[in-house]
Amino acid sequence: MLTCWVLVHMGRNNKFVIGGIGIVAGLLVSIFVIKIQGNSPVEVYKVLFDYSVASSFSWISTLDNTTPLILTGLSAAIAWRAGAINLGQPGQFLMGAIVAALLGIYVPFPWWFSIPLILVASALGGALWSGFAALLRQKYAMDEFVSTLMLNFVAEYSTTYLVTYPFLDPKAYVASTVAIKKAFTLSTVDQFNEGFYVAVAVAIFSWWVVERWKIGYEWEMMGLNPRFARVGGCKIRNNYMWVMLYSGALSGLAGGLLILGGTQHRFMKGIGGNFGWDGVMLAMIGNNDVSMTALFALFFGALKSGGIGMEFETGVPSEFIMVMEAVIVVSVVATRSIIEFYGGRVRAFLKARKVVKR
């Protein structure tokens, strides 16, 4: 009976419970993997906690990692919600980052004008990169699944060339630009990334657009049923272009905030790590929901911060965090699918019994 009650009452509206169950399942599976490696799960999780949320320094590190994750996660979630398959977050992130780095070096204006200018320009860089894929879809019917994916490699090799040759810092040990002007950085004296406030503000605005604006409703209808949306008067082509541009702008802004608010303040080869692909995973476990994606971004940011200490204190490689993230993604998606599938059957069965009794 308890199982039936759980399945009946855990639908799409219980997203927080489903997410929590998935996280717990992921952590339990990770315990098994840790023990196989010959380590103590208690010790590993204690170190993860200490280096992610146990002190002000660890919180600063967690929020620093969370900042780009919020934006790349929303980038994928909002696009997928509208039925646009944007897998170009890594490339759009890089384009936004390189724009921010170059403007941060050469812009001659004061900081109060330059910082907003750089952030807007980085968002435009990501938007143009995703807009190119959208244009290929509309003009030549090219699947954006392929175009956005392939454009990631173009962005990676193009930016690598720029920082290896024309904009190379000759004093750097790795291929990178020189540091941006100190006045343009967003970190305070205690190294807190003020870009986190920007990411939260953009997340709130994105929620408002998706949940309250007419265009957000049309995007959702496009994702649920394109034919119904078209018959209902939605301008499918225009909305598709707008959602791709907005999605790319979010990833580009994430790259810009990493340059202005990170620790390096320059574009380096390999910058950003897996922030783009992590955004794709966040959209999957958040079920394309803005609030859930942002909350999971905070959780993933904590894992990334704790992973550094885990490797230092326990000897478990930080790459294990990627394994843990993958397990959590599978657990959350599987939990959601099981509850929705069997919950629907149980609800249908109970309704049928009521009809029979009448």
GIMOGI-V391222 format. One record per pair of residues at least 24 apart in sequence whose ideal C-beta (glycine too) atoms are under 10 Angstrom apart, sorted by the first residue. I is the first residue (numbers start at 1). GAP is how many residues later the second one is. Records with the same first field share a line. If there is no record, write none. Layout:
I = GAP  GAP
//
This chain:
3 = 339  343
4 = 338  339  342  343  345  346
5 = 341
6 = 333  336  337  340
7 = 331  332  333  334  335  336  337  338  339  340
8 = 331  334  335  336  338  339  341  342
9 = 330  334  337  338
10 = 325  326  328  329  330  332  333
11 = 325  328  329  332  333  336
12 = 275  277  324  327  328  331
14 = 322  325  329
15 = 271  272  274  276  277  280  321
16 = 275  276  279
17 = 318  322
18 = 267  269  274  314  315  317  318  319  320  321  322
19 = 266  267  268  270  273  276  277  280  309  312  313  316  317
20 = 312  315
21 = 310  311  313  314  315  317  318
22 = 263  274  305  306  307  308  309  310  311  312  313  314
23 = 262  273  276  305  308  309  312
24 = 304  307  311
25 = 302  303  305  306  307  309  310
26 = 259  298  299  300  301  302  303  304  305  306  309
27 = 297  300  301  304
28 = 299  303
29 = 294  295  298  299  301  302
30 = 290  291  293  294  295  297  298  301
32 = 295
33 = 283  287  290  291  294
34 = 276  280  282  286  289  290
37 = 277  278  279  280  283
38 = 277  278
39 = 271  275  276  277  281
40 = 274  276
43 = 267  270  271  273
44 = 262  266  269  270  271  272  276  280
45 = 261  265
46 = 260  263  264  267  268
47 = 259  260  261  262  263  264  265  266  267  269
48 = 254  255  257  258  259  261  262  265  266  268  273  276
49 = 253  257  260
50 = 256  259  260  263
51 = 251  253  254  255  256  257  258  259  260  261  262
52 = 247  249  250  251  252  253  254  255  256  257  258
53 = 245  249  252  253
54 = 252  255
56 = 134  136
57 = 133  134  248
58 = 244  247  248  250  251
59 = 133  243  246
60 = 127  128  130  131  132  133  136  245
61 = 130  131  132  202  240  241  243  244  245  247  248
62 = 134  236  237  238  239  240  241  242  243  244
63 = 129  130  132  133  134  136  137  235  238  239  242
64 = 123  127  128  129  131  132  193  194  197  198  199  237  240  241
65 = 128  131  197  208  210  213  232  233  235  236  237  238  239  240  241  242  243
66 = 127  130  133  134  228  231  232  233  234  235  236  238  239
67 = 119  126  127  128  129  130  131  132  133  187  190  191  194  195  208  230  234
68 = 25  28  29  125  127  128  131  183  185  186  187  188  189  190  193  194  204  205  207  208  210  211  229  233
69 = 130  185  205  206  207  209  210  212  213  224  225  227  228  229  230  231  232  235
70 = 126  128  129  130  132  133  136  180  184  187  209  212  220  223  224  225  226  227  228  230  231
71 = 25  52  55  124  127  128  131  132  135  178  179  180  181  182  183  184  185  186  187  204  208  223  226
72 = 54  175  178  179  181  182  183  200  202  203  204  205  206  207  208  209  210  211  221  225
73 = 130  177  178  181  202  205  206  207  208  209  210  211  212  213  215  217  219  220  221  222  223  224  227
74 = 125  128  129  132  133  136  172  173  176  177  180  205  208  209  212  214  216  219  220  223
75 = 51  55  131  171  172  173  174  175  176  177  178  179  201  204  205  207  208  218
76 = 171  174  175  200  201  202  203  204  205  206  207  208  210  212  217
77 = 129  133  170  173  202  203  205  206  207  209  210  211  212  213  215  216  217
78 = 128  129  131  132  138  141  142  145  165  166  168  169  172  205  210  212  215
79 = 51  55  65  69  140  144  161  164  165  167  168  169  171  172  204  209
80 = 143  163  167  200  203  204  207  208
81 = 129  135  138  139  141  142  143  162  166  202  206  207  208  209
82 = 128  133  134  136  137  138  139  140  141  142  144  147  154  157  158  160  161  162  164  165  206
83 = 136  137  138  139  140  141  142  143  146  153  156  157  160
84 = 46  49  50  53  60  61  64  135  138  139  155  156  157  158  159  160  163
85 = 48  52  58  59  60  61  62  63  64
86 = 44  47  48  58  59  61  62  63  157  158  161  162  164  165  193  194  197
87 = 46  57  58  59  60  61  62  63  64  65  189  190  193
88 = 38  41  42  44  45  56  57  59  60  61  62  63  64  66  67  156  159  160  163  188  192
89 = 37  41  59  63  158  159  161  162  163  165  166  183  186  187  188  189  190  191  193  194
90 = 58  59  61  62  63  65  66  161  165  182  183  184  185  186  187  188  189  190
91 = 35  38  39  41  42  57  58  59  60  61  62  63  64  65  67  68  157  160  161  164  185
92 = 30  31  33  34  35  36  37  38  39  41  56  59  60  63  155  156  157  158  159  160  161  162  163  184  187
93 = 29  32  33  36  59  62  155  157  158  159  160  161  162  163  165  178  179  182  183  184  186
94 = 31  32  35  58  60  61  62  63  64  65  66  157  158  161  173  177  178  182
95 = 27  29  30  31  32  33  34  35  56  59  60  63  64  153  156  157  160  161
96 = 25  26  27  28  29  30  31  32  33  59  152  153  154  155  156  157  158  159  160  161  162  163  176
97 = 25  28  29  58  62  154  155  157  158  159  160  161  162  163  165  169  170  171  174  175  178
98 = 24  27  57  60  61  62  64  65  69  79  154  157  158  161  169  173
99 = 24  25  26  27  29  60  153  156  157  160  168
100 = 25  80  84  152  153  155  156  157  158  159  160  165  167
101 = 58  61  62  66  75  76  77  78  79  154  155  157  158  159  163  164  165  166  167  170
102 = 60  61  65  75  78  157  165
103 = 77  78  81  153  156  157
104 = 73  74  75  76  77  78  79  80  81  152  155  156  161  162  163
105 = 62  64  72  73  74  75  76  79  161  162
106 = 61  74  75
107 = 73  74  77
108 = 73
109 = 75
110 = 73  74
111 = 70  71  72  73  74
112 = 71
114 = 66  67  69  70  146
115 = 68  69  70  71  79  83  141  145
117 = 67
118 = 62  66  138  139  141  142
119 = 67  76  79  83  133  134  137  138  140  141  142
120 = 129  132  133  136
121 = 131  132  135
122 = 127  129  130  131  132  133  134  135  136  137  138
123 = 79  122  123  125  126  127  128  129  130  131  132  133  134
124 = 121  124  125  128  129  132
125 = 30  123  124  126  127  128  130  131
126 = 29  119  120  121  122  123  124  125  126  127  128  129  130
127 = 117  118  119  120  121  122  123  124  125  126
128 = 117  120  121  124
129 = 25  26  115  116  119  120  122  123
130 = 111  113  114  115  116  117  118  119  120  121  122
131 = 110  111  113  114  116  117  118
132 = 112  116
133 = 111  115
134 = 103  106  107  108  109  110  111  113  114
135 = 106  109
137 = 100  103  104  107
138 = 99  102  103  106
144 = 96  100
148 = 96  99  100
152 = 124  125
155 = 100  121
156 = 113  114
159 = 96  108  110  112
160 = 107  109  110
162 = 105
163 = 103  104  105  106  108
164 = 105
167 = 99  100
169 = 97  98  99
172 = 94  96  97
173 = 95
174 = 94  95  96
175 = 92  93  94  95
176 = 88  90  91  92  93  94  95
177 = 82  87  88  89  90  91
178 = 87  88  89
179 = 80  85  86  87  88
180 = 79  80  84  85  86  87
181 = 84
182 = 83
184 = 75  76  81
185 = 74  75  76  77  78  80
186 = 70  71  73  74  75  76  79
187 = 73  74  75  76  78
188 = 73
191 = 70  72
192 = 69
193 = 64  65  67  68  69  70
194 = 63  66  67
195 = 58  59  61  62  63  64  65  66  67
196 = 61  65  105
197 = 64
198 = 55  56  58  59  62  63
199 = 51  54  55  58  62  95  98
200 = 94
202 = 47  48  51  52  55  92
203 = 47  87  88  90  91  92  94
204 = 86  87  90
205 = 85
206 = 40  44  84  85  87  88
207 = 82  83  84  86  87
208 = 82
209 = 34  37  81
210 = 33  36  78  79  80  81
211 = 78  79  80
215 = 24  27  28  31
216 = 27  74
218 = 24  25
219 = 24  27
220 = 68
223 = 65
250 = 29
251 = 24  25  28
254 = 25
273 = 31  49
274 = 26  30  47  48  51
275 = 25  29
277 = 45  48
278 = 25  26  44  47  51
280 = 49
281 = 41  44  45  47  48  51  52
282 = 43  47
284 = 45  46  48  49  52
285 = 40  43  44  45  46  47  48  50  51
286 = 46
287 = 45  46  49
292 = 40
296 = 29  32  33  36
299 = 26  29
300 = 24  25  28
303 = 25
//
